[in-house]
Amino acid sequence: MTTLAIIADIHGCLESLEQTLQRLSGWQPDYYLLLGDLLHHGPRNPVPGGYAPLQVAERLNGLRERIIAVRGNCDSEVDQALLDFPAMAPLNQLLLAGRRCVMTHGHLFDVASLALAPGDLLISGHSHIAQLSESADGIILMNPGSITLPRGGTPASFGVYQDGELLLCRLADGAILARRRLGNEPDLRRCADPE
């Protein structure tokens, strides 16, 4: 059973990152999916309390073997110089519960600009608004929200994938805000040559 932590929009806040990692410790994540805007607060955002980008980089570097990351609109080559894992890809793809999962920050790609099929999963950040829904085309959409600068009246939050289920969790107390079962993996034996 694979467990994934899904984190977006840290924006250099060590306090929020430490709280998130503490909340996630009970889940024992195998991998951390980081959806961009890792170190810099961004010119349109206020400087968050606990802003410590160098310490955030050091903390994330300690998890480098278990991080899959994409670049956010506030991430730059200067930020990459502090990180010991690749964080400049505009998108990454995974297979989850037999479904294609595209992870991106959300400022370059959205459901309309990607060649996704019904049942595929798009995980993105950028808006700082937690969401777990399905598009009219049958694409599952997840935004874990922001652990540092939530917007739209949503609380600071993060996501978890475990055992075929996506969860949105409130950072303050770890409460599950939304959940969605992805279903069973396909039976690939049907594709095998007959004996």
C-alpha positions in Angstrom: 0.0 0.0 0.0 1.5 3.3 -1.1 0.8 6.5 0.8 1.4 9.9 -0.8 1.5 13.3 1.0 0.3 16.0 -1.3 1.5 19.5 -0.4 1.1 22.8 -2.3 2.1 26.4 -1.8 4.5 26.3 1.2 5.8 29.8 0.3 8.9 29.5 2.5 7.0 29.1 5.8 9.0 26.7 8.0 6.3 26.8 10.7 3.6 25.6 8.3 5.9 22.9 6.8 6.8 21.5 10.2 3.2 21.4 11.3 2.3 19.6 8.1 5.1 17.1 8.4 4.0 16.4 12.0 0.3 15.9 10.9 1.6 13.6 8.1 3.8 11.5 10.4 0.9 9.2 11.4 0.3 8.4 7.7 4.0 7.5 7.2 4.1 8.8 3.6 6.2 6.8 1.1 6.5 9.9 -1.1 5.8 13.6 -0.9 4.2 15.3 -4.0 5.1 18.9 -3.9 3.0 21.1 -6.2 5.3 24.2 -6.4 5.8 27.5 -4.7 8.1 26.0 -2.2 10.5 28.7 -1.0 9.5 32.2 -2.1 6.4 34.1 -0.8 5.7 35.7 -4.2 5.3 39.4 -5.0 1.5 39.3 -4.6 1.5 37.5 -1.2 2.3 38.9 2.2 5.5 37.6 3.8 4.1 34.8 6.0 4.9 34.4 9.7 7.7 32.0 10.1 9.2 32.8 6.7 12.5 30.9 6.5 13.1 29.7 2.9 16.6 28.5 3.6 15.4 26.3 6.5 12.5 25.1 4.4 15.0 24.0 1.7 17.1 22.2 4.3 14.0 20.4 5.8 12.8 19.3 2.3 16.3 18.2 1.4 16.2 15.8 4.3 13.3 14.1 2.4 14.8 14.3 -1.1 14.7 10.6 -1.9 10.9 10.7 -1.4 10.0 13.9 -3.1 8.3 14.3 -6.5 8.0 18.0 -7.3 6.8 20.4 -9.9 7.6 24.1 -10.4 5.3 26.8 -9.2 5.0 30.4 -10.6 7.1 31.7 -7.6 9.9 29.1 -8.0 13.1 30.0 -9.8 16.5 28.6 -10.7 17.9 30.3 -7.6 15.5 28.2 -5.5 16.5 25.1 -7.4 20.2 25.9 -6.4 19.1 25.4 -2.7 17.2 22.1 -3.3 18.8 18.6 -3.6 15.9 17.3 -5.7 14.5 18.3 -9.1 11.8 21.0 -8.7 11.7 22.7 -12.1 9.5 20.4 -14.2 6.2 22.1 -15.2 4.4 18.7 -14.7 4.9 15.1 -13.7 2.8 12.0 -14.3 2.1 9.0 -12.1 -0.2 6.0 -12.1 -2.5 5.9 -9.0 -5.0 3.1 -8.6 -4.7 2.3 -12.3 -5.4 5.9 -13.3 -3.2 8.5 -14.9 -2.4 11.3 -12.5 -0.9 14.5 -13.8 0.6 16.8 -11.2 1.3 20.5 -12.0 1.2 23.8 -10.1 -1.8 25.1 -12.0 -0.5 28.3 -13.5 0.5 26.8 -16.9 -1.8 23.8 -17.3 -5.3 23.1 -16.4 -8.0 20.5 -17.2 -8.7 22.2 -20.6 -5.1 22.4 -21.7 -4.1 18.7 -21.0 -5.1 15.7 -22.9 -6.9 13.9 -20.1 -9.4 11.1 -20.3 -12.4 10.4 -18.1 -11.2 8.9 -14.8 -7.8 10.6 -15.0 -6.7 12.7 -12.1 -5.3 16.3 -12.2 -3.6 17.4 -9.0 -2.6 21.1 -8.8 -2.1 24.0 -6.4 -1.7 27.7 -7.2 -5.2 28.9 -6.3 -4.6 28.2 -2.5 -8.2 26.9 -2.4 -8.8 23.3 -1.4 -10.9 21.3 -3.9 -11.8 17.6 -4.5 -14.3 17.3 -7.3 -15.0 15.9 -10.8 -15.1 17.9 -14.0 -18.0 17.6 -16.5 -15.7 15.5 -18.6 -15.1 13.0 -15.7 -11.6 14.2 -14.7 -11.0 14.0 -11.0 -9.6 17.4 -9.8 -7.7 17.8 -6.6 -6.1 20.9 -5.1 -4.8 20.4 -1.6 -5.0 24.1 -0.8 -2.1 25.9 0.7 -0.5 25.0 4.0 0.6 28.7 4.4 -1.6 31.1 2.7 -5.1 29.6 2.2 -7.7 31.6 0.2 -11.4 31.7 -0.4 -12.4 31.0 3.2 -10.7 27.5 3.1 -8.5 26.5 6.0 -4.8 25.7 5.6 -4.8 22.2 4.2 -2.9 19.3 2.6 -3.8 16.1 0.8 -3.2 12.4 1.3 -3.5 9.4 -1.1 -3.7 6.0 0.5 -5.2 2.7 -0.5 -7.1 4.1 -3.5 -8.5 7.0 -1.7 -7.8 10.8 -1.9 -8.2 12.9 1.3 -8.2 16.6 1.9 -7.1 17.3 5.5 -7.3 20.5 7.6 -3.8 21.4 8.9 -5.0 22.8 12.2 -6.3 19.5 13.5 -5.8 16.9 10.8 -9.6 16.5 10.3 -10.7 15.1 6.9 -12.5 17.8 4.9 -13.3 15.7 1.8 -12.6 12.2 0.5 -12.9 10.4 -2.8 -12.3 6.7 -3.6 -10.6 6.2 -6.9 -11.7 2.6 -7.3 -9.9 -0.6 -8.0 -6.9 -1.0 -10.2 -7.6 -2.7 -13.5 -7.1 -6.4 -13.9 -4.1 -6.5 -16.2 -4.2 -10.3 -16.5 -6.9 -9.8 -19.2 -4.2 -8.4 -21.4 -1.9 -11.5 -21.1 -1.4 -13.9 -23.9 -3.7 -17.0 -23.6 -1.8 -20.2 -22.8 
